């Protein structure tokens, strides 16, 4: 696996750490449990020798030097990709390794994977997680626009990849319509959820653990960036409070010292909502299920999401989700079955949907029960098997797995995680 900027060991909610980090980590672990040897290559952000961490037996995370050993914004990393590529190939030669498949995540990793394909003569698969052209269609200012370098890089990766993984039919269409992708190369496989970690927990138990009172509570989980639409959610909460609601919003994730976080917190103070909106910063993932379970509803007011991993995590915990009818969210959240979909950027519609869910305990229970059922179909076991089938299809020299037993007869399959 190649994941240049997204270390699967990163603390979620900080800097650029989010759903992609989880995806790379959990897919790699899932493949490892199926007998696949996986090396995940990511960029080192601290001083020291090459750091190797074993996630599960046969699955390693390998940090490579590329640029200064500190966090750098994604748009500054392109200049260091040749260095990353050199160190990756040097590691392979030193360790006498041979990889059968390269799997890239995000366009920066796709740039690396494209060159490894030529150097090693092996196929590569690509998953973008987000697409620059789509982000630009919903950008609300020039500062939110993705650079032309990214768009051109994505086009090159789309053309070079042996297979493209789309999380849903919307992404499939975007790859074909916007990037001229060959439809025959695209396979649709949704993101997954750890149904052992994210599971229904009694709400009172979760609130006692977190020191919360009876609520009601609305939850937001994610990085603090403009496309996540937190400002729209704050406006929706202001509308509800103005009508006399005692609702509280818990904001989990993000660097609270960042510029946008400071602006959002200042807006909360200006609206006199400090008693209703609480910024909690990033937390350990093992604590997340308790926040989902403690909430009456989880919200995703994003302007663009390729899938919406937060939504499926909340659903697995039995919490209804109100999300924007945007991108992959319109497939992840099933309207009036696991939650509700509202127009992106519409604070009034978002407030109305929250008010509806908070005001009807029977509706919350029905939506929550439906959410758990739907979420179970997204287990990482199912996702990992589907991805492995595509690896087999792409390499064309390994015996396909059957549903109950995984056998790789010719030799072990090694997957470089990009």
C-alpha positions in Angstrom: 0.0 0.0 0.0 1.2 3.5 -0.8 -0.2 6.2 1.5 2.3 9.1 1.3 0.6 11.6 3.4 -1.8 9.4 5.3 -0.1 7.3 8.0 -2.4 4.5 9.2 -1.0 5.0 12.7 -1.8 8.7 12.9 -4.1 10.1 15.6 -7.5 10.7 13.9 -8.9 14.2 13.6 -5.5 15.9 13.6 -4.0 17.7 10.6 -4.8 15.5 7.5 -5.7 12.4 9.4 -9.1 11.1 8.8 -11.1 8.4 6.9 -8.3 7.5 4.5 -5.9 6.7 7.3 -8.6 4.4 8.8 -9.2 2.8 5.4 -5.6 2.0 4.7 -5.1 0.6 8.2 -8.2 -1.6 8.3 -7.9 -2.8 4.7 -4.3 -3.8 5.3 -5.2 -5.6 8.6 -8.1 -7.3 6.8 -5.9 -8.5 4.0 -3.3 -9.7 6.5 -6.0 -11.9 8.2 -6.7 -13.4 4.8 -3.1 -14.5 4.5 -1.8 -11.6 2.4 1.6 -10.0 3.2 1.2 -6.2 3.2 3.7 -3.4 3.5 2.3 0.0 3.9 4.7 2.8 2.8 4.1 6.2 4.3 6.1 9.4 4.8 8.2 9.8 7.9 7.2 13.0 9.9 9.9 12.7 12.6 13.7 12.3 12.8 15.2 8.8 13.1 16.0 5.7 11.1 13.4 3.9 9.0 10.6 3.0 11.4 8.8 -0.3 10.9 5.7 -1.1 12.9 3.8 -4.4 12.7 0.0 -3.9 12.6 -0.9 -7.6 12.6 1.3 -10.6 11.7 2.4 -10.1 8.1 1.3 -6.4 7.9 3.9 -3.7 8.3 3.9 0.1 8.3 7.2 1.5 6.9 8.0 5.2 7.2 10.3 6.7 4.6 12.1 10.0 4.5 10.7 12.6 2.1 11.4 16.2 2.8 11.7 17.7 6.2 10.8 15.2 9.0 7.7 17.1 10.1 4.1 17.5 9.1 3.7 19.3 5.8 0.5 20.3 3.9 -0.5 17.9 1.2 0.1 20.5 -1.6 3.7 20.8 -0.6 4.5 17.1 -0.8 4.7 16.7 -4.6 8.2 18.0 -4.7 9.4 15.2 -2.4 7.7 12.3 -4.2 10.9 11.4 -6.2 12.8 11.1 -2.9 10.0 9.0 -1.4 10.1 6.8 -4.6 13.9 6.4 -4.4 13.8 5.3 -0.7 10.9 2.9 -1.3 12.7 1.1 -4.1 15.9 1.2 -2.1 14.1 -0.5 0.8 12.7 -3.2 -1.5 16.2 -4.0 -2.9 17.8 -4.0 0.5 15.2 -6.3 1.9 15.2 -8.5 -1.3 11.5 -8.1 -1.7 9.2 -8.7 -4.6 5.7 -7.3 -4.7 2.9 -8.6 -6.8 0.5 -5.7 -6.6 0.8 -2.0 -5.7 -2.3 -0.2 -4.3 -2.2 3.6 -4.2 -4.3 5.8 -2.0 -4.8 9.5 -3.0 -3.3 11.1 -6.0 0.2 11.7 -4.5 0.5 8.0 -3.8 -0.8 7.3 -7.3 2.1 9.3 -8.8 4.5 7.0 -6.9 2.5 3.8 -7.9 2.5 4.8 -11.5 6.3 4.8 -11.5 6.6 1.6 -9.5 4.5 -0.1 -12.1 7.0 0.8 -14.8 10.0 0.0 -12.6 8.8 -3.3 -11.3 6.6 -4.5 -14.0 3.7 -5.1 -11.6 0.0 -4.0 -11.8 -1.3 -1.3 -9.7 -4.7 -0.3 -8.3 -5.8 3.2 -7.3 -8.3 4.6 -4.9 -8.5 8.4 -4.8 -10.7 8.9 -1.6 -11.4 12.4 -2.8 -11.2 13.9 -6.3 -9.8 17.4 -6.9 -12.3 18.3 -9.6 -15.2 17.5 -7.4 -13.8 19.5 -4.5 -13.5 22.5 -6.8 -17.1 22.3 -7.8 -18.2 22.9 -4.2 -15.3 25.2 -3.2 -16.7 28.4 -1.6 -13.6 30.5 -2.1 -10.4 30.6 -4.1 -8.5 29.4 -1.1 -10.5 26.1 -1.1 -9.7 25.4 -4.8 -7.4 22.4 -5.5 -4.3 23.3 -7.7 -4.1 22.4 -11.4 -1.1 20.2 -10.5 -3.5 17.8 -8.6 -6.1 17.7 -11.4 -3.4 16.9 -14.0 -1.8 14.3 -11.6 -5.2 12.6 -11.1 -5.7 12.4 -14.8 -2.3 10.8 -15.3 -3.0 8.2 -12.6 -6.5 7.4 -13.9 -4.9 6.7 -17.3 -2.1 4.6 -15.9 -3.8 2.4 -13.3 -4.7 -1.2 -14.1 -7.8 -0.9 -11.8 -9.6 2.0 -10.2 -11.6 1.4 -7.0 -14.7 3.6 -6.6 -16.5 3.7 -3.2 -20.0 4.0 -4.8 -21.8 4.6 -8.2 -21.4 8.4 -7.8 -17.6 8.2 -7.7 -17.7 5.7 -10.6 -19.6 8.3 -12.7 -17.3 11.1 -11.7 -14.2 9.1 -12.8 -15.8 8.4 -16.2 -17.4 11.8 -16.8 -14.8 14.1 -15.4 -11.5 12.1 -15.8 -12.3 10.0 -18.9 -11.7 6.8 -17.1 -12.2 3.5 -18.9 -15.3 2.1 -17.3 -13.9 -1.4 -17.7 -11.1 -0.6 -15.3 -13.4 0.6 -12.5 -14.6 -1.7 -9.7 -17.0 -0.5 -7.0 -16.1 -1.5 -3.4 -17.5 0.5 -0.5 -15.5 1.5 2.5 -15.7 -0.6 5.6 -16.4 -0.4 9.3 -15.0 -2.3 12.3 -18.2 -3.8 13.6 -16.4 -5.1 16.7 -15.3 -1.7 17.8 -18.3 0.3 16.5 -21.3 -1.5 18.0 -24.5 -0.5 19.8 -23.8 0.6 23.4 -26.7 1.6 25.8 -27.0 5.4 25.6 -27.0 5.9 29.4 -23.9 3.8 29.8 -22.1 5.8 27.1 -23.1 9.1 28.7 -22.0 8.0 32.2 -18.6 7.1 30.8 -18.2 10.5 29.2 -19.7 12.4 32.1 -22.6 13.7 30.1 -26.1 14.5 31.3 -29.5 13.7 29.7 -28.9 15.8 26.6 -30.2 16.0 23.9 -26.9 15.7 22.1 -26.0 16.3 18.4 -22.6 15.0 17.3 -20.1 16.1 14.7 -17.0 14.0 14.0 -14.3 15.0 11.6 -11.5 17.3 10.6 -12.1 21.1 10.9 -12.0 22.1 7.2 -14.4 24.2 5.2 -15.8 21.3 3.1 -17.0 19.6 6.2 -19.7 22.3 6.6 -19.4 22.8 10.4 -20.3 26.4 10.0 -23.6 25.4 8.5 -24.2 23.1 11.5 -23.4 25.9 13.9 -26.1 28.0 12.1 -28.6 25.2 12.4 -27.9 24.8 16.2 -28.4 28.6 16.5 -31.8 28.3 14.9 -32.8 25.5 17.3 -31.6 27.3 20.4 -33.4 30.4 19.2 -36.6 28.3 19.3 -35.9 27.3 22.9 -34.2 24.0 22.4 -31.7 22.8 25.0 -29.7 20.9 22.3 -25.9 20.5 22.8 -23.5 20.0 19.9 -20.3 18.0 20.6 -17.6 18.6 18.0 -15.0 15.8 18.0 -11.8 16.1 15.9 -9.6 18.7 14.5 -6.7 20.9 15.7 -8.3 23.4 18.0 -5.3 25.8 17.5 -5.8 26.0 13.8 -7.1 29.1 12.1 -10.4 27.7 11.0 -11.0 26.2 14.5 -10.4 29.6 16.1 -12.8 31.3 13.6 -15.5 28.7 14.4 -15.1 29.0 18.1 -15.2 32.8 17.8 -18.4 32.5 15.8 -19.9 30.3 18.6 -19.0 33.0 21.2 -20.5 35.7 19.0 -23.8 33.8 18.7 -23.7 33.2 22.5 -23.8 29.5 22.0 -20.8 28.6 24.3 -23.1 26.6 26.5 -24.5 24.7 23.6 -21.5 23.9 21.4 -18.4 22.2 22.8 -15.2 21.6 20.8 -13.5 18.5 22.2 -10.5 18.1 19.8 -9.2 14.8 18.6 -9.7 11.7 20.7 -8.5 8.1 20.7 -10.5 6.0 18.2 -11.3 3.5 20.9 -13.4 6.2 22.6 -15.3 7.2 19.5 -18.0 4.5 19.9 -19.0 6.0 23.2 -19.5 9.4 21.6 -21.6 7.9 18.8 -23.7 6.0 21.3 -24.1 9.0 23.6 -25.5 11.2 20.8 -29.1 11.3 19.8 -28.1 12.0 16.2 -24.8 12.3 14.3 -24.5 15.0 11.6 -22.4 15.2 8.4 -23.2 18.6 6.8 -20.3 18.2 4.3 -20.4 19.8 0.9 -18.5 16.8 -0.5 -17.6 13.3 0.8 -16.5 10.4 -1.4 -18.0 8.0 1.1 -18.5 9.3 4.6 -16.8 6.9 7.0 -18.1 8.8 10.0 -21.7 8.0 8.9 -21.1 4.3 8.7 -19.4 4.3 12.1 -22.3 6.1 13.7 -24.8 3.8 12.0 -22.9 0.7 13.3 -23.4 2.2 16.8 -27.1 2.5 16.2 -27.1 6.3 15.9 -29.2 8.0 13.2 -27.3 10.1 10.8 -28.4 13.4 9.2 -26.1 14.1 6.2 -25.9 16.3 3.1 -27.2 14.8 -0.1 -23.8 15.1 -1.6 -21.3 12.7 -3.1 -21.2 9.2 -1.5 -23.2 10.3 1.5 -26.4 9.8 -0.5 -25.5 6.1 -0.8 -24.1 5.6 2.7 -27.0 7.2 4.5 -30.4 5.7 3.5 -33.0 8.4 3.7 -35.7 7.7 6.2 -34.2 4.3 6.9 -30.9 5.0 8.7 -31.3 8.8 8.9 -32.1 11.7 6.7 -30.5 13.5 3.8 -30.7 17.3 3.4 -29.5 19.7 0.7 -25.9 20.7 1.3 -25.4 24.2 2.7 -29.0 24.5 3.9 -28.9 25.3 7.6 -32.7 25.6 7.9 -33.2 22.1 6.4 -30.5 20.7 8.6 -32.1 22.3 11.7 -35.6 20.9 10.7 -34.2 17.4 10.3 -32.4 17.5 13.6 -35.5 18.9 15.3 -37.6 16.0 13.8 -35.2 13.3 15.1 -34.7 14.8 18.5 -38.5 15.3 19.0 -39.5 11.7 18.2 -38.0 8.9 20.3 -39.8 6.2 18.3 -38.3 7.6 15.1 -34.8 7.6 16.6 -35.2 4.0 17.7 -36.4 2.9 14.2 -33.7 4.8 12.4 -31.0 3.5 14.8 -32.2 -0.1 14.4 -32.2 0.2 10.6 -28.7 1.8 10.8 -27.2 -1.2 12.6 -28.6 -3.6 10.0 -27.2 -1.7 7.1 -23.8 -1.1 8.7 -23.2 -4.8 9.2 -22.9 -5.3 5.4 -19.9 -2.9 5.4 -17.7 -5.1 7.6 -14.0 -5.0 6.8 -14.1 -8.7 6.3 -16.4 -8.3 3.3 -14.5 -5.3 2.0 -11.1 -7.0 2.3 -12.4 -10.1 0.4 -13.8 -7.9 -2.4 -10.4 -6.1 -2.8 -8.5 -9.3 -2.7 -10.7 -10.6 -5.5 -9.7 -7.6 -7.6 -6.0 -8.3 -6.8 -6.5 -11.8 -8.1 -8.3 -10.5 -11.2 -5.5 -8.0 -11.8 -2.5 -10.3 -11.3 -4.2 -13.2 -13.1 -1.9 -15.8 -11.7 -3.4 -16.7 -8.4 -6.2 -19.0 -7.5 -9.3 -17.1 -6.5 -10.5 -17.4 -2.9 -13.8 -19.1 -2.1 -16.2 -17.7 0.4 -15.2 -19.9 3.3 -11.5 -20.6 2.9 -8.6 -18.5 1.5 -5.9 -20.5 -0.2 -3.0 -19.0 -2.2 -1.5 -22.1 -3.8 1.3 -20.8 -6.1 3.0 -18.5 -3.6 2.2 -15.9 -1.0 0.7 -12.7 -2.4 2.6 -9.6 -1.3 0.8 -6.3 -1.6 2.6 -3.0 -1.3 0.2 -0.6 0.3 0.3 2.8 -1.3 
